[in-house]
Amino acid sequence: MEVIVCSSYADLSLRASEDLIRCMASRKDPLLCAASGDSPSGLYKDLVAKVGQKQLDISGWAFLGLDEWVGMNGSDEGSCRYHLNRELFSPLHVPDDRLFFFDGRAANLESECREAESFILRHGDLDATILGLGLNGHVGMNEPGTSVSSRTHVTALDPITAQTGQKYFKEAQSLTEGITLGLGTLLDSRNIFLLVSGAKKASIVKSVLEGEISEKVPASMLRGHPGLRIYLDSEAAGLLKKQ
């Protein structure tokens, strides 16, 4: 595990982008798991800019979405797919055959879970996974109490997640369930990039990094992963013990 504290969100995004590009360059036809949300937005902006300036070739990359609200897909403004389409997939012109994303409107959600795991296996495992951190310590939609051995699954949403998720929508939504890669699936990734910014995340960052490793704080279960990199801005790192 490596903890990188940056002076600002912009610096955090650039550093994470540069490290991700190096990791992906070391693999043949690599697979990247992408999270939606505010934290990775700067990283995605840098990737898109580098591709546009022909500083980066992602023609061999494949992409997997981390999670989705049940009852939604890319046609729903505010969905996880909707945001990633705008920030990453559409600007990069990612073809359908190199992308898997959950359809939260599908009649058979268990089939969606199986297909996500199969997509990973077809590409020889996850090379890198980008994560944000929820106020309750979740990663993806792995809520407090999720087993560390969990695979891709449908989950009931914690009230904190349901409340926080409202910010992505113009009108109030009934958010009760999600579909997500499991903690066990995430821990199979060769590299994990956990990006966290802002003073409001300082308390949960402290719990994740300095508290007990427990399924009550799902992100803490990542701490033993040898390829884990945690990127913090100075505000998110504000409550950590000084090294």
Steps between C-alpha positions, in 0.01 A plus 500: 500500500619848412338821625563808286400836647473782246463872556181531295237303311661601171837360612330185629329443166817552298710273721239223491467532122875475446528195727203332334646551153827339612314201643292452188802536272662200667214270396393367161137594417427606860161513672405808704210513746364855518297655781261789450472786748681823573836364617626344171373782274834682487686179418260430212537855372876455484472164321264648241731797447806280450318281249374808316854640483625158380720463806320178597374203297214310668402298192581174679324586826173339611266657756268373770254707703525467877133530597154630415176596669240222466222623271730717290737480206673740263169642380433645846655839571686466828577129465855379543517406131365840399781680683773270374371528145537879523836505677682200356343253259354741244800740487728197456268340241514166682339236276226277643708183466763640741253613765273332754266698721216380718148557372310577818175472305568141392236240583765261632749685719673179606583444134655849492717400797616183328574685177720751684707221653520325161614822332787521750603140439490545122751783537727315741411682825478866592822691445390815682194614694411862573297561815355786698410484869153538648432689822411167661820333376348324201688435177282438199167417660657261748319630805601457867474133592587369152713185513859541392458190283192634317486479124290717269153536652178696548491683832264701716629856529603652829292810584813717480567377145138558395507853642839593355402360160227759462760758396534334159134558410295808420200357684477279810535129424408185686839331534466169680726250325823489304694251291874496557826313470561331835788554740647163405484598133669834571774333702582284196600816311876534448490871583245701699485880484294651783446874450363718782471877525342759726475569873165320523682172432775554762324307776429191291854513354635482853276201576605324181874551549544508878196320639423133537492294181137397496214422265319783681730732302528324163788709364715396796494145359719620213790596726690175460495514120858534366389707200288751693575868447299756696501856366393775742494874477615692807143547626410131481826418680442766765421266792773242437785462744806693388773272372 
